[in-house]
Every structure is written in structure tokens, then in C-alpha cells.
Amino acid sequence: MRAWIFFLLCLAGKALAAPQEALPDETEVIEDPTTEEPVGANPVQVEVGEFEEPTEDVEEIVAENPCQNHHCKHGKVCEVDDNNSPMCVCQDPSSCPATSGVFEKVCGTDNKTYDSSCHFFATKCTLEGTKKGHKLHLDYIGPCKFIPACLDTELTEFPLRMRDWLKNVLITLYERDEDNNLLTEKQKLKVKKIHENEKRLEAGDHTVELLARDFEKNYNMYIFPVHWQFGQLDQHPIDGYLSHTELAPLRAPLIPMEHCTTRFFEACDLDNDKYIALEEWASCFGIKEREYLPARAGDTQKFPPQGCSNGPGWWGAGEGDAGVTPAAPVP
């Protein structure tokens, strides 16, 4: 339970630190390594040669690098062709930054461990246009390991634990939110009611029977946490539906800890259209239909992401998920 809470705290912190308008899932900005950050951004930054004798300034005209603002998807880098035009080419896996820990490793749907997400997407790029490349996705964070099959009884228990976990995550965020950086004021008011309720089941290693009874007795305490988690994931774009890429930041780090994760989210996709609507998400957690949040304006029809694969492995992390941060272990 503590590992789950620690993981979502990292996830929430990362989401709050992210820019308001994210790039499309399949693209990333390739920074020009020759562009230096202006001196002065850091108040204690000292420019090399600051204490040398002053010399006459000579204006230097530097040609703009065509790759500076050119976007390439994960696994590709920008290069300039003979006409000085930017183009995206597959990144050499050997050029990826050296890794320093086991938690940087990722497991692909080919059951192969890659040193990092950079190594994975660079390798996937080299397989573009092949059947193997089409089926290859990032499965979860961490080295590949044996994950047992999820039994029917275990699948029934999964939402009980996850509901309780989401509630406790919000309680923890509320207790630690001294600078209003973790929750909005409106969110804090909702969580405050849960936090101050004397009937609230404290965090702990509870039996599924106790979790089921508490959900029945204190149903209203679980509505907002379930909706809150959906809102945290529904970001690119905010449309009331979770694509596989939006779900990946929760799914990929969770799989090594909860072996029913994949089967649970597959079951949530009731109409099997490869993404999860708010109604499907709420239903998975036992939230009644009348408690669904009002649909956003214009959300009258589902539109699957362009290029979305309908084949096996769709629920693996997508090409836009290289930034998924692994959860560190809790002692």
C-alpha cells in the first residue's frame, strides 16, 4: 500500500510540474545541443572568464539550426539533409544516456528488458515497417519478470484495493499540501470532508471483506477519488476519454506491483474500442451511473486516436510514453 501511495505522489508531482500544453503523444522536442542556456538564469551562475580583463565585443552572427524547433517522435533524432532541411532519423541506441539504476530499465511486450525507455524507442524505430515493430510496445517499468496470470477472484478484489488506495493517496496529498502545489482549493475542500470524517477507514493492510463493507457503508468517500484519478490521466487531450498513452503513466509502473493491472484495464474497456470513457472508468470502480461527472461540452462521441492499433498489445504503453517515471521502492 505504501508503494502505491508513493508512486502516485510521484505521478501527481510530475503532472503538476508539466507544461499546460503537452506535445502530441508521438512527438518530442529535439533540443539543439549547441544552444547554450543564457547566463543569469541561475542567480549563482558564473560565466567562464568573468574575472578576465575586458575585451572589445565582436558581434557574431550564428546561423539558425534547422533542427532547433523541429519535432521528432520518441526513438528518432533530427538531422539536416544536403538541402539544409531538418529530417527525423532513427536514433542509435548506443547514443542513449548511460543508465545508473535498475529502475530506469523497461520491459517491452517482447518480454525483453531494455536499459531505458530511450533504448527501447530507439530499437523500436529500427523495426518500423515490420510486423515485429508494429506489435512492439513498452509494457511496464522495470526489468522483465514473471507476472502470474490474474485469476477471476483476484480481478474482483483489484478495484477494492485500488479504490482504497486512491482515497488514501488524496488524504496524503491533502496532509502534505502546505504550499497549495498538490491540490487545488476546490479539491482540498472535497478531500477535507473525507479527511475529517470519523467513519473513514484508516490506511492499512485490510482484508477484502473489510474493504467491501467500508465501500458499502461509506460509498460517498470513494466517488471523488475515482473521478480525481481519471482527471489526472485525462490530459492529452482533455476530452473525457483515456487513450492507451494517457493511461500508461498509471499502468506501466503499477504492473510489477499488481499483476491484475492489465486484465483490469482491458475489462474496463466495455465496448472494446481501445480507450476508456469516463462512464466505463467509473463503472469499473463500482461508481453508480447517477454519480458520473457531467460530460464536457462537445464530448458526444468517441474518437479513437489516429493511427491507433487495434491489434494485440494495444494496452502496452504507446510511443508517447517515454517520459513515464518509475516508482521508487518504499523501504
N, C-alpha and C positions, 0 to 999 in steps of 0.2 A: 504493500500500500504506500509506504514512504517513497519507494522508487517511482511509482506512478505520479505522486504529487510533485516530486522534484522534476520529473520530465515535463509536466505541463507548465510548471513555473518557468522553465527554460523556454518553452514554446511561447508562453504569453509574453515574456520579456522580449523575445525576438520579434514577435508580431508588432509590439508597441514601438520597437526601435526601427522597424522597417519603414520605408517611404510610403506616402499615402497612395501614390500611383505606381503600381508594380509594372515591370515589363511583361510582355506576353510570356506565357509559360515556356515557349520553345526558344526564347532568345535571351541573350545576356549581353551586357556592355563589355567590349574588349578595351581595356584601358591601354593607352599608349605608354609603354614602359619608359619612353624617352621624355615624357612630360613631367617635369618636376613640380612638386607642390610649392606654392608661393611661400617664401619665408614670412613668418609673422602669424601664421595660422595657429601656431602654438606659442603662447606668451614667453616661454623659456627657450624657444628655439634660437640657436645661434648660427648665423651664416658662416660658412667656411671663409676665412680670410677677413673676418670682420675687423680684426685689430691690425691689419696691414696698412701701409701707407696708402692714402687715397690716390687713385689714378683717374685719368680722364675717361669718362664714359663714352663708349662707342656703340651706337645703335646697331643691333644685329637683326637682320631680317631672317626669320626662320619660316621655311615653307610649312604649311599646314599638312599634317599627316592624314592621308585619306582614311586611315583606319581609326582615327581618334574617336569618331562618333558612329562608327559602323557596328551594327549589332550582328552577332553570330550566336546560334543556339549552343547549348552545352555540348562539349565534345569537339567544337570547332574553334579555330582562331582566325583572325583577319590577316591577310597578306595582300600586298599590292602587285598587280599584274604588270605586264610590259607597257600598258597604256596609263599607268599610274592610277588605276581604278581599284577600289577595295574588293576583295573576294574572300569568301569563307572556305577554309580547307580544314580537313580533319587534323586535330591536334595529335602530336606524337605522344603516346602515354609516358614515354621517358622524360618528357618535359614538364610533367606534373610536379608540383612541390613535394618534397620528401615528407613522409608522414612520421609522426612521433609517438603514436599510441594506437592501441588495438581498437579504440572507439572511433577511429577515422575510417576503419575498414567498412566495406559494404558488401552485401550479398546480392548477387544477381539471380534472376529467375532461372539461370542455367546452373544454379547451385554451385557457383564459383565465387570465391572470395576475392575482392579487388582491394588494393591498398587504400583507395579513397574513391569518392564519387568522381573526382577528376579522371582517375584511371579508368573507371567504369565507362563514363560517357565518351572518352577518347576511343576506347576499344569498340564501343557500340557504333561510333561514327564510321570506323573502318569496315563495318559489316553492312553499311547502308545498301539497300537494294537486294539484299539476300534474305532468304526465308529465316535464317538464324537471327539476323539483325532485327527483323520485324517482330520476332517473338521475345527478344531480349529486353527485359526491363529491370530496374532497380527494385529488388524485393523488400529488403529491410536493412536497417542499420546494424553494423557489427559483422563479425565473421560468420560465414555459413555454419550452421549447426543442425543437428537433428531436431525437427519440430514435430511432435507427435500429432496424429490426427485428432480433430476435435469431435468428441462424441456428442450425441444428441443431448444427453443430460448436462454436459458441460456447456453446450451452446445456450441452454435455458438459464444457466447460472450466470453467464457472462454479463448480461445487462444489469443484473442485480448488483454485482461488484462495481461495474463501471458507473452506474448512477450514483452510488455512494461515494465513489472516488471523485466524480465531478463536483459533488456537493462539498466535499472536504477541500478540494483544490480552491474553490471560491472562498471558503472560510479562511484558508491560509493566506490567500491573496489579500483579503479584507484586513486581516490582523497585521500584515506586513506593509500595508499601503499607507505609509506615513506622508509621502510626498505626492499623492494622487497620480502616480505614474502607472499603476497596475490596473485600476478600475476607474471608470467614470463616476461622477457623483450620482447619477441615476442608478448605475449598477450597485454602487455601495449602499444605497438606500434599500435596494432589494435584498442584498446579502445580509445587511444589518438585521432585518427581520428574522432571517434564518439563524443568524449567529446568536441572537438574544432569546430565541425560543427555548424554553426549558425542556421541551419534549425532544429536542434534537438529539439524534443518536451520535455520540462522540466517535471520532475516528478510532479505528481498531480492527483487529483481525476477527471479524464477526462471521458467524455461520450464515449460510444462505437462507436458512429458515428465519433467522432474526432480521436479515436484510429485507426479506419478502414481507414480514409482518410490519416492519417500520415503514416500508413504502406504502402499504395499505393504510396505516394509521396516520402517517404524516405526508400524504401524497403531495400536498401543495409545496412542500420544501424542495421537491425534486424537479418541478416544472421549469423554473428559471435556469438552474444549472445545465439542463439538457439543451435548452434554447441558446444559452450563452455559448456553449461549446460549438454549436452549429455556426453561430455568428462569427466566432473566432476563425473558423476554417473558410467560411464563405467570403472570400476576399478578391479573387481574381477571375472573373468579375463578381461583384456583389449582386447576385441575381436570384437567390433563394434556392440554389441547387449546388451540390458538391460534385465537382469533377474528380477524376482519379488524382489529378495533380493537387487539387485543394485538400483532398483527404490524406495525402501522403505524409505531411508533417506530423499527423497523429498516428497514422497506421504504421509507417516504417519503423519508428523507434519502439512501438508497442508490441510488435510481433514476437521479438525474442523473449518478452516477459509474459505474454498471454497468447498461447498457441491457438486460441479460438478466434483471434482477431480477424483473419482473412475470411473465414467462413461467416462470421457475424456480419461484416460489411457487405458481403455478397448477398446474404439473406435480406439485408435492409433494402436492397435494390429490387423492390417488389415487382416492378414491371420489366425488369431485366433490360433497361435501356442504357446501362453502363454509367449512370450517375444517380445520385441520391437527392430527391426533393425533400424539402422541409417536412412535409407530411409523412414521408417514408422514414425519415430520421426519427421523428417524434414517436411514430408507431413502434419502431424498433425498441424504444426505451419504455414503452408502456404508457406514453402520454396520450390522454384521450383526445379525440378529434376536436372537441369544443375548446381545448386548451391550446390549439395551434396558434402561432403568431399570425397576425393578418398578413396576407401576401403583399409584397411590394408592388408598386404601380408598374403595370406592364408585364408582370410575371404571369401571363395567362397560358403560356405554352412552353414546353421544354425544348431547348435547342442544344443538342449534343455538340461538344467542341469539334471544330473542323479537323478532319484527319484522324478522328478518334478510331482506334482499332476495335473491332467487335470480336476479335479472336481471343483465344485463351491468353491469360496473363494480363488482361486489361487492368486488373486491380493492382498490378505492380506499379511502383512509383513511375511517373511519367518523366519525359525529358526535361521538364522544368523543375525537377525536384532535387537538383544537385545541392541546393542550399539547406537541405534538411539537417538539422543539428541533432546529433545523437545525445541520448540522455546519459549522464554520468551515473555510476553506481552509487547507491547510498549505503554507507557502512552499516 
